[in-house]
C-alpha cells in the first residue's frame, strides 16, 4: 500500500468511524430519552379453548430506569378493558416473579405512594391484586363483576392487575409471568367465527423492544381454513404451522398498538361470546380497506422522508462530483500526451521505481495497492539485467546440485524439466547474487538509489541465510525475522519518490478538493441522521455514512499525488508512449532483429507499468525463436532474462493461467511480478511494515379497539 493510498484509507476509515459512532450514539440517546419504564420483551402464550374462553400466559420483561427525586419502583400493573363488544371477564390464576422464582400471593390493592420504602417490603411486597380502575379502588370479583357480552346496557370498565415488587431503584430486567383466563374474545358471524385480541393499545406509553405471541386454536382450525390479520403500523413477522400462529414485532413504539384478528371456521368453539351479522366476505373487505388506508398512510410518510433525505444525498453526490472533477482534468492532460507522442521506443531516463510512479500519474491512477509490488519487482529485474543478480522460476531446492553461474540456459532448462516444476515454479523464484553485487564501486557507478536499496534487501537476506542463492520464500521469512522490513521498505520507496521528484517536472498537487469533501460528507451525514430519527433503522444511515466517507477520503486527496507540468509533458509522454509500444509491439512492421538485452530492459519497465503479460505476449508473437533455449543462451553470459520470463509465461499458460488468473497473491498480478512471483510474500511483509401478514410483511392500522395498557408506580 502506498503512502497516499494509506492516507486515503485512513481518512475514509476515520470519517466512517466518526460517522458510525455518531449515528449509534444518537440512536442510544434516543433510547435513553425513553420513559423510565420499558419492556425488554413481552411474550404471550395464548390458547383458545373449545368453550370460547382464552387462556393467556403473559411474560413481561421490564427494564426499570432511575426515577426523579429518588423515587423507587414498588408496583407494576397491566390494565385490561372490559366491554360488551370485547373482553367480558378476566380471572387471574397465578403471578410469578421469574427473576427471583417467587410465586406471589393475592392481596388488596393499595396506593404505593402512601407507603415508605422501609415498611413496603414487609407489608405489601410479593403480592398481586386485581381491581376495577377508577377514582377509588374496588376489588374485582370475576364471579360478579364481569360484563354481559352483546348487552347495550352494560358500561365498559378497566380492570387493573398489579403486582407489588420489592423496593427497586433500577433494574435491567424484572421478569413477571401472569397466567389468566379471558372471556368474550370469540364472536360468531355468518359462516365464520372471529377471534379478536389487542394485547397493546394506544394508551401504552412504554416502548417494547421485542413483542412475540403464539396463539393456539382448537383442533378444527388450521392454516387452510382460517385467515389471520396482524394490525400494527410497522413490520411484523408471522408464521402458521402445526396449528399454531406466531407473530413477532421488533421495537414497538410507545402509543402504538398491536391487534390480531382471526377468521375461523364456523363452529370452531362451542360457546362464542356473542353473535354478529358481519359475514366472512364483509370482514375480508373491511380488512382490505384497512390495508389500503394503512398503505396510503405509509406511502405518504415514506415519500416525505424520501424526498428530503434524497435531496440531501443528491446534494452530497453533486458536491462530491465537483470535488472529483480534477480526475476529469487529468483525462484531458492524458489526451494531450497522446498527441505529443503516441509511441516511444526508447528507455525512460529514470529508474523503474520512479517510472512506475510516473506511469500511474500520467494514466490517472489515483490509488493502486500493487504499486509497491510493481516497483520492487521491476527493480529486482533491473538488477538482473545489469548483471548484479540472476533469477530463475521455482524454489531453490529445484536447483540443488546445479551450478547456476556456469550452466547455460539449454542445459539448465532440460535439467529443471527432468526434475519437474509443479506449482512451486509459479509460486516462488530463486535468486542468485552475482559477484558484482558485492563490488561497492560497481554498485555506486551502475545502480541508482532505489536499485541500491533493493540490493540492500537481498544482502540482508543473504547474510541471514549465509548463502548467495535463496528463493523468495526464504527472502520473505528473513525480512520478518530480522525486523528490518519497515526500514528497508521505507528506504526503497522514498528513493523511488526522490528519483522522480529530482527531475523537477512532477510537482505535488494542491489538495483543494478537501472543501468539497467536507460539504459532501456533511450533507450525507444529515441525510443519514434524518433517516435515523424518522425511520428508526440504523443500517441505511450507516451505509450512507460509510459510502460518503469513502468518497470524502478520495476527495480529500484531490487528484493524483503528483501532477505533470509543461516541462514534464515530454518525459511523461515517453513513459506512456513506451507502455503503449510494448502493448502493441507485434503490430509494428519495422521491428528489426530481436535485441535480447534491450528487451530485457523493456521487460523491466513493463513490469513497473504492470503490463508485462501483454508485452511478453506481443514479443513471443513477433519472435517465435525466443522459445529455443539454445538460441537464448547465445548471449555473453549465457543468461537471458527474456527467455526465462517467457518460459514462466508459457508454463503458466499451459497450466491454465492468464493475466488475471494465476497463482499469485498480494500485490503481484502481472507476468513480470509472476517471474519474480515469490516477491508476493516479500510485498506482504513490506506492505505490513509500511502500513500497507403472510411471509412477515407486516400489518396495517385498524380502528383502535379495546387494548391492554400498563405501567408502574
Beta strands, then each sheet from edge to edge (+ up, - down):
strand 1: 37-48
strand 2: 54-64
strand 3: 73-82
strand 4: 89-97
strand 5: 102-103
strand 6: 105-106
strand 7: 127-132
strand 8: 138-139
strand 9: 157-168
strand 10: 171-183
strand 11: 186-189
strand 12: 192-200
strand 13: 208-216
strand 14: 227-231
strand 15: 236-241
strand 16: 244-252
strand 17: 258-265
strand 18: 274-275
strand 19: 389-393
strand 20: 429-433
strand 21: 469-471
strand 22: 708-712
sheet 1: 5+ 4- 10+ 2- 1+ 13+ 16- 15+
sheet 2: 6+ 7+ 9- 3+ 22-
sheet 3: 6+ 7+ 8-
sheet 4: 14+ 17- 12+ 11- 18-
sheet 5: 19+ 20- 21+
end
